[in-house]
């Protein structure tokens, strides 16, 4: 069997990969819905994989892995890797987890960092606000909606400080110029007034979570080291799962393990990072220096399934926990994460649940019912490959004109 073609289509904003072969078996995968611009980057790798045996996944990846980079560019390599495993699983008539060494759990835990709520216009107008920032009470109301979801999530993540509206909306939140544009790296020393407001919002959410639901906080990046220390120490003894990406993180192409090393040893609050990092080599410092307590790579950014399994196992040898990122990875991302999580060592906590956005994704893929969340867990199914495939006649309705040949062999 050899790879015949690499096709890419943007479906519902997800760059979707389809690898075809001379035997009519294909493999699929999708990058985050925030990255439709990746299509030409993924197509760049076509010449490197055509003619190779897709079931020799590692051999194919050796030819392209070095050509990726930190988030967002690692997604182009990652989705090719996932599609190869899907293809190899279909060829062997086995689920991907069997090819990765077999499962060690029959159901995998997930957490909610993606199914979020905004206040209605009327609620927002009537909310007690400081400047244009929501009050702690409003944070509590939003958390109550998340706690009450039928998924019964055991862990819920909410953005605070520089990862969310607080740093922009709250007047005098930190010392420094505020820039309200997408992905701008706002950062600075937090004022006493801003810190108190942030703590009040956290306490309001903790009151709702009680001791039944763990609260994870997505914090940045943007914190200075002293503020990271200060927040972590202030939250000791509370039901906080982790503090994520305080110093580095989303869309920062470096690790800075030594800065985290100034925080993690001095608090009992768990410190977390990793969603932006590409490849195992870039986790070495964080792991070997025990610079954080929890790692959270994204399977669609880190280099793929086997790459992430290697990182999880190496982290486990150093006593570091694992809670993968995945908020915008979509339905194909759920399937990929389930197979991976089924194989991970005991340091696995939960992966961040993506969802079908738009909801018609559930209409264009088979077996999405197998990905249902019950009591914060998904049962691991034994369908070949990823376990979900396109219903082509339905999916074609959502193809752009330039992608009309996506399902042709």
C-alpha positions as CSV (number, residue, x, y, z in Angstrom):
1,X,0.0,0.0,0.0
2,X,1.3,3.5,-0.8
3,X,0.1,7.0,-0.3
4,X,-1.6,8.3,-3.4
5,X,-2.6,11.8,-2.4
6,X,-2.9,14.3,0.5
7,X,-6.1,16.4,0.3
8,X,-7.1,19.3,2.5
9,X,-10.5,21.0,2.8
10,X,-11.7,23.6,5.2
11,X,-15.0,22.2,6.7
12,X,-16.7,24.3,9.3
13,X,-13.5,26.3,9.7
14,X,-11.5,23.1,10.5
15,X,-8.6,22.3,8.1
16,X,-9.5,18.6,7.4
17,X,-6.9,16.2,6.1
18,X,-7.7,13.1,4.0
19,X,-4.8,10.8,3.0
20,X,-5.7,8.4,0.1
21,X,-4.0,5.2,-1.0
22,X,-3.7,3.0,-4.1
23,X,-5.9,0.4,-2.3
24,X,-8.8,2.8,-1.7
25,X,-8.3,3.0,2.1
26,X,-8.1,6.6,3.5
27,X,-7.3,8.3,6.7
28,X,-8.8,11.6,8.1
29,X,-8.0,14.1,10.8
30,X,-8.8,17.8,11.6
31,X,-6.9,20.7,13.1
32,X,-8.5,23.4,15.4
33,X,-11.4,25.4,14.0
34,X,-9.4,28.5,14.8
35,X,-6.9,27.6,12.1
36,X,-8.5,27.6,8.6
37,X,-5.4,29.5,7.3
38,X,-3.4,26.3,7.7
39,X,-4.6,24.7,4.5
40,X,-1.6,25.6,2.3
41,X,0.8,24.8,5.1
42,X,-0.6,21.3,5.3
43,X,-0.5,20.9,1.5
44,X,3.3,21.8,1.7
45,X,4.0,18.3,3.1
46,X,2.3,16.4,0.2
47,X,5.6,15.8,-1.8
48,X,7.2,14.4,1.3
49,X,4.7,11.6,1.9
50,X,3.4,10.6,-1.6
51,X,4.5,7.1,-2.5
52,X,5.3,6.0,1.1
53,X,3.6,3.1,3.0
54,X,1.1,4.9,5.3
55,X,1.1,2.0,7.8
56,X,4.8,2.7,8.5
57,X,3.7,5.8,10.4
58,X,7.0,6.5,12.1
59,X,8.9,6.3,8.8
60,X,6.6,8.8,7.2
61,X,6.8,11.1,10.1
62,X,10.6,11.1,10.2
63,X,10.4,12.8,6.8
64,X,8.2,15.7,8.0
65,X,8.4,16.1,11.7
66,X,11.5,18.4,11.7
67,X,9.6,20.8,9.4
68,X,7.0,21.9,11.9
69,X,7.1,24.4,14.7
70,X,5.3,25.6,17.9
71,X,1.6,26.4,17.8
72,X,0.0,27.1,15.4
73,X,2.3,25.6,12.8
74,X,2.8,22.2,14.5
75,X,-0.9,21.5,13.7
76,X,0.0,20.8,10.0
77,X,2.3,17.9,11.0
78,X,0.0,16.7,13.8
79,X,-3.1,16.2,11.6
80,X,-1.1,14.2,9.1
81,X,0.2,11.9,11.8
82,X,-3.4,11.4,13.2
83,X,-4.7,10.7,9.7
84,X,-1.9,8.1,9.2
85,X,-3.0,6.3,12.4
86,X,-6.6,6.4,11.2
87,X,-5.6,4.8,7.9
88,X,-3.3,2.2,9.5
89,X,-6.2,1.3,11.9
90,X,-8.6,0.8,9.0
91,X,-6.1,-1.3,7.1
92,X,-5.6,-3.5,10.1
93,X,-9.3,-3.5,11.1
94,X,-8.2,-2.3,14.6
95,X,-8.9,0.7,16.7
96,X,-6.0,3.1,17.0
97,X,-5.4,2.4,20.6
98,X,-4.5,-1.2,19.7
99,X,-1.7,0.1,17.5
100,X,-0.4,2.4,20.2
101,X,0.0,-0.5,22.7
102,X,-3.5,-1.2,23.8
103,X,-5.8,0.4,26.3
104,X,-5.2,0.5,30.1
105,X,-8.7,1.9,30.8
106,X,-12.2,1.2,29.3
107,X,-13.4,4.8,29.7
108,X,-11.6,8.1,29.7
109,X,-12.2,11.2,31.8
110,X,-12.8,14.5,30.2
111,X,-13.1,18.1,31.5
112,X,-15.0,21.1,30.3
113,X,-13.0,24.1,29.0
114,X,-15.1,24.6,25.9
115,X,-18.8,24.5,26.6
116,X,-19.1,28.0,27.9
117,X,-21.9,30.5,28.6
118,X,-22.2,34.2,28.0
119,X,-24.8,36.2,29.9
120,X,-27.8,37.3,27.9
121,X,-27.9,40.9,26.8
122,X,-30.4,41.7,29.5
123,X,-28.4,39.8,32.2
124,X,-25.3,41.7,31.2
125,X,-27.0,45.1,31.3
126,X,-28.3,44.3,34.8
127,X,-25.1,42.8,36.0
128,X,-23.2,44.6,38.7
129,X,-19.9,45.6,37.0
130,X,-16.7,47.3,37.9
131,X,-16.0,49.4,34.9
132,X,-17.1,47.0,32.1
133,X,-15.9,43.9,34.0
134,X,-18.4,41.3,35.3
135,X,-18.9,41.1,39.0
136,X,-17.8,38.0,41.0
137,X,-21.4,37.2,41.4
138,X,-21.8,36.9,37.6
139,X,-18.8,34.6,37.4
140,X,-20.6,32.4,39.9
141,X,-23.8,32.4,37.8
142,X,-21.9,31.3,34.7
143,X,-20.1,28.6,36.6
144,X,-23.5,27.3,37.9
145,X,-24.6,26.9,34.3
146,X,-21.5,24.9,33.6
147,X,-21.9,22.7,36.7
148,X,-25.5,22.0,35.7
149,X,-24.6,20.6,32.3
150,X,-25.9,17.0,31.7
151,X,-22.3,15.9,31.1
152,X,-21.7,16.1,34.9
153,X,-18.2,17.3,34.4
154,X,-15.8,16.5,37.3
155,X,-13.5,19.3,36.3
156,X,-14.3,22.7,34.8
157,X,-11.9,25.3,33.4
158,X,-12.5,29.0,33.3
159,X,-10.3,31.8,32.0
160,X,-9.1,34.6,34.3
161,X,-6.6,37.4,34.3
162,X,-4.7,37.6,31.0
163,X,-6.7,34.6,29.5
164,X,-10.1,36.2,29.2
165,X,-11.7,39.6,29.7
166,X,-10.5,40.5,33.2
167,X,-7.2,42.1,32.2
168,X,-9.0,44.2,29.5
169,X,-12.3,45.0,31.1
170,X,-11.3,45.7,34.7
171,X,-9.9,49.2,35.0
172,X,-6.4,49.3,36.5
173,X,-6.0,45.5,36.5
174,X,-2.3,45.7,35.9
175,X,0.5,48.1,35.2
176,X,1.0,48.4,31.5
177,X,-0.7,49.3,28.2
178,X,-3.8,47.3,27.4
179,X,-4.3,46.3,23.8
180,X,-7.7,44.8,22.9
181,X,-6.9,42.8,19.8
182,X,-7.0,39.1,19.2
183,X,-4.1,37.1,20.7
184,X,-2.2,40.2,21.8
185,X,0.3,39.3,24.6
186,X,-1.0,41.6,27.3
187,X,1.1,41.2,30.4
188,X,2.4,43.0,33.4
189,X,2.5,43.3,37.2
190,X,-1.1,43.0,38.6
191,X,-2.3,45.8,40.8
192,X,-3.6,45.2,44.3
193,X,-7.0,46.2,43.2
194,X,-6.9,43.9,40.2
195,X,-5.6,41.0,42.3
196,X,-8.4,41.4,44.8
197,X,-11.0,41.4,42.0
198,X,-9.5,38.3,40.5
199,X,-9.5,36.5,43.8
200,X,-13.2,37.5,44.5
201,X,-14.1,36.0,41.1
202,X,-12.3,32.8,41.8
203,X,-13.9,32.5,45.2
204,X,-17.3,33.0,43.7
205,X,-16.7,30.1,41.3
206,X,-15.3,27.9,44.0
207,X,-18.4,28.5,46.1
208,X,-20.4,27.0,43.2
209,X,-18.0,24.1,42.6
210,X,-17.9,23.1,46.2
211,X,-15.8,19.9,46.8
212,X,-17.5,17.9,44.0
213,X,-16.2,19.8,40.9
214,X,-12.5,20.7,40.5
215,X,-11.9,24.3,39.2
216,X,-9.1,24.7,36.7
217,X,-8.0,28.2,35.9
218,X,-6.6,29.3,32.5
219,X,-4.5,32.2,33.5
220,X,-2.4,33.6,30.6
221,X,0.3,33.8,29.5
222,X,1.1,37.2,30.9
223,X,1.8,36.7,34.6
224,X,5.1,38.0,36.1
225,X,6.9,35.4,38.2
226,X,6.0,37.3,41.5
227,X,2.3,37.4,40.6
228,X,2.4,33.7,39.6
229,X,3.9,32.9,43.0
230,X,1.4,35.2,44.8
231,X,-1.7,33.7,43.1
232,X,-0.6,30.1,43.6
233,X,0.1,30.6,47.3
234,X,-3.2,32.5,47.8
235,X,-5.1,29.5,46.4
236,X,-3.4,26.8,48.5
237,X,-5.9,24.5,50.2
238,X,-8.7,25.4,47.8
239,X,-10.3,23.1,45.3
240,X,-8.1,24.2,42.4
241,X,-7.1,21.6,39.9
242,X,-4.3,23.7,38.3
243,X,-3.2,27.1,37.2
244,X,-2.6,27.0,33.5
245,X,-0.1,28.9,31.3
246,X,0.6,31.7,33.8
247,X,4.0,32.6,32.4
248,X,4.1,31.0,28.9
249,X,1.5,29.2,26.9
250,X,-1.0,29.9,24.1
251,X,0.9,31.1,21.0
252,X,4.3,31.6,22.7
253,X,7.1,29.8,20.8
254,X,9.3,29.1,23.9
255,X,9.2,27.2,27.2
256,X,11.1,29.2,29.9
257,X,11.3,26.3,32.3
258,X,13.6,28.2,34.7
259,X,10.8,30.8,35.3
260,X,8.3,28.1,36.2
261,X,11.0,26.6,38.4
262,X,10.8,29.8,40.5
263,X,7.1,29.1,41.1
264,X,6.3,25.4,41.3
265,X,8.6,24.3,44.2
266,X,7.2,27.1,46.4
267,X,3.5,26.2,46.4
268,X,1.2,23.2,46.8
269,X,-1.1,24.6,44.1
270,X,-0.6,22.6,40.8
271,X,1.1,24.5,38.0
272,X,0.3,23.6,34.4
273,X,1.4,24.4,30.9
274,X,2.1,22.9,27.4
275,X,-0.6,23.5,24.9
276,X,1.6,25.5,22.6
277,X,4.6,23.2,22.6
278,X,5.6,21.1,19.6
279,X,7.5,17.8,19.9
280,X,9.0,15.8,22.7
281,X,12.3,17.6,22.6
282,X,10.7,20.9,23.7
283,X,9.3,19.2,26.9
284,X,12.6,17.9,28.1
285,X,13.4,21.0,30.3
286,X,10.0,21.2,31.8
287,X,10.0,17.5,32.7
288,X,13.6,17.0,33.8
289,X,13.6,20.1,35.9
290,X,10.2,19.3,37.4
291,X,9.3,22.8,36.4
292,X,5.5,22.2,36.4
293,X,3.1,19.7,38.0
294,X,0.8,19.1,35.1
295,X,1.5,19.1,31.3
296,X,-1.3,19.8,28.8
297,X,-0.1,19.3,25.2
298,X,-2.7,19.3,22.4
299,X,-2.7,16.2,20.2
300,X,-3.4,18.4,17.2
301,X,-0.4,20.7,17.9
302,X,2.2,18.6,19.6
303,X,3.1,16.3,16.7
304,X,0.3,13.7,16.9
305,X,-0.7,10.7,18.9
306,X,2.5,8.7,19.2
307,X,4.4,11.9,20.0
308,X,2.1,12.8,22.8
309,X,2.1,9.2,24.3
310,X,5.9,9.4,24.5
311,X,5.7,12.8,26.3
312,X,3.1,11.4,28.8
313,X,5.2,8.4,29.6
314,X,8.4,10.4,30.1
315,X,6.4,12.9,32.3
316,X,5.1,9.9,34.3
317,X,8.6,8.8,35.1
318,X,9.2,12.2,36.7
319,X,5.9,12.3,38.7
320,X,4.3,14.9,36.4
321,X,0.6,14.7,35.7
322,X,-1.1,14.9,32.3
323,X,-4.2,16.8,31.3
324,X,-4.3,17.3,27.5
325,X,-5.6,20.5,25.9
326,X,-8.2,20.2,23.1
327,X,-10.8,22.9,23.2
328,X,-11.3,23.6,19.5
329,X,-10.2,20.2,18.0
330,X,-13.8,19.3,17.0
331,X,-15.4,15.8,16.7
332,X,-12.5,14.2,15.0
333,X,-10.4,15.6,17.9
334,X,-12.6,13.9,20.4
335,X,-12.1,10.6,18.7
336,X,-8.4,11.0,18.5
337,X,-8.1,12.0,22.2
338,X,-10.2,9.0,23.3
339,X,-7.9,6.6,21.6
340,X,-4.8,8.3,23.0
341,X,-6.2,8.7,26.6
342,X,-7.1,5.0,26.6
343,X,-3.4,4.1,26.3
344,X,-1.8,6.7,28.7
345,X,-0.1,5.8,32.0
346,X,-1.5,6.5,35.4
347,X,-0.5,10.2,35.4
348,X,-3.5,10.9,33.0
349,X,-6.2,13.1,34.6
350,X,-8.6,14.1,31.8
351,X,-8.6,15.7,28.4
352,X,-10.3,19.0,27.5
353,X,-13.5,18.1,25.6
354,X,-14.0,19.6,22.2
355,X,-17.5,19.7,20.8
356,X,-19.3,19.8,17.5
357,X,-19.3,23.4,16.3
358,X,-21.4,23.8,14.2
359,X,-23.7,21.0,15.4
360,X,-24.1,19.7,11.9
361,X,-20.7,17.9,12.4
362,X,-22.7,15.2,14.0
363,X,-24.7,14.8,10.8
364,X,-21.7,14.3,8.5
365,X,-19.8,11.8,10.6
366,X,-20.7,8.2,11.5
367,X,-20.7,6.8,15.1
368,X,-20.7,10.2,16.9
369,X,-23.0,8.6,19.4
370,X,-20.0,6.5,20.6
371,X,-18.4,9.8,21.8
372,X,-21.2,10.7,24.2
373,X,-20.1,12.0,27.6
374,X,-21.7,10.3,30.7
375,X,-20.6,11.4,34.2
376,X,-17.6,13.2,32.8
377,X,-16.3,10.0,30.9
378,X,-16.4,8.6,27.4
379,X,-16.5,4.8,26.8
380,X,-13.6,3.6,24.6
381,X,-15.1,1.9,21.5
382,X,-13.4,-0.8,19.4
383,X,-14.2,0.6,15.9
384,X,-11.4,0.6,13.4
385,X,-9.1,3.6,13.1
386,X,-10.5,6.7,14.7
387,X,-14.0,5.0,14.7
388,X,-15.7,7.9,12.9
389,X,-15.8,8.4,9.1
390,X,-17.4,10.9,6.8
391,X,-20.9,10.4,5.4
392,X,-19.8,11.7,2.1
393,X,-23.1,12.7,0.6
394,X,-23.9,14.8,3.8
395,X,-20.4,16.2,4.1
396,X,-20.3,17.4,0.5
397,X,-23.0,19.9,1.3
398,X,-20.4,21.8,3.4
399,X,-17.5,21.8,1.0
400,X,-16.3,25.0,-0.6
401,X,-16.2,25.2,-4.4
402,X,-12.4,24.9,-4.4
403,X,-12.6,21.7,-2.3
404,X,-15.2,19.8,-4.4
405,X,-12.8,17.0,-5.2
406,X,-12.0,16.3,-1.6
407,X,-13.8,12.9,-1.5
408,X,-12.5,11.8,-4.9
409,X,-9.9,9.0,-4.9
